[in-house]
Each structure stands twice: as structure tokens, then as C-alpha cells.
Amino acid sequence: MNCGPKIVHVVAAVIWREGRYLGVRRPEGKPLAGAYEFPGGKIEPDESPRAALVRELAEELGITPTAIAFFREKAHAYEHISVHLHFFHVRAFLGEPAALEGQEMEWLTPQDGLARPFLEADRDVVAELAEVAAFGQKDVRPDVG
């Protein structure tokens, strides 16, 4: 009996620097190569999401996050896999991000992110970051009714 694809729990970091977040592009040879995503990866058995985030950022980028805040969770089903994502904001870190797994990296303004081909599971987060940033602008005023 097939119960559908296995659910994989993953962490994803929205890493901030000077109003921009880090987008990484999946390298050739990986599923969904060429798509942008937030850095992170699979949570190992008996590992907390926060511990997985610290481990994954060390492995993938060579950095140690020092200011981590839980952002949100969501589930997403791709054709080949279902993921349960744990998103975190990382507002401070030790080290300089390096592409240790062959990925391309780019610091994106929240608006820039809308124009990049992010993974389906990340697109609503990218849109939310852009919307929040837009409302933070001084020239945006709430509707008065």
C-alpha cells in the first residue's frame, strides 16, 4: 500500500545582512537544480530544528548563526517528495558565507526575491518578505476609510 511520498522535515534560514537576505541557487546534479531557495536542509533523527539549522548553515555556508528567531512552519508536496519546513530568521552570524556545496549565492532585497525562480515551497515566504518590506517603507501609508 502506497501512502504517498515520505514527509521530510527541513529547516530554512532567512539570513539577513543590511536589509537583504541570502538566496542560494541549487547546483547542477541536485533535484530542482537552478532554483533558488533559502539555505538549510534536512533535520536528522533526534535533532531539534534549531540544532539542524546551526549544523546545516555550518556545512553549507561555513557560518554560525548567533541571532536565530523562529519565523513559521509550512508543509508542501512536490511530485517526488513532501516537505515540512521550519523557517527561521537569522539576523546575526559569525563567519562569512561561502558556497561550500557548489551553490551560487546572492544577497537579495525583498523585492529582488520576487524576480528569482524560488522553489515552490518558498514562494509565499518570498512574497511575504516583500510585502512586509514594502509596508516598512516611509512612503507607504495605510488606507484611511
Secondary structure, 3 states (H helix, E strand, C coil): CCCCCCEEEEEEEEEEECCEEEEEECCCCCCCCCCEECCEEECCCCCCHHHHHHHHHHHHHCCEEEEEEEEEEEEEECCCCEEEEEEEEEEEEECCCCCCCCCEEEEECHHHHHCCCECHHHHHHHHHHHHHHHHCCCCCCCCCC
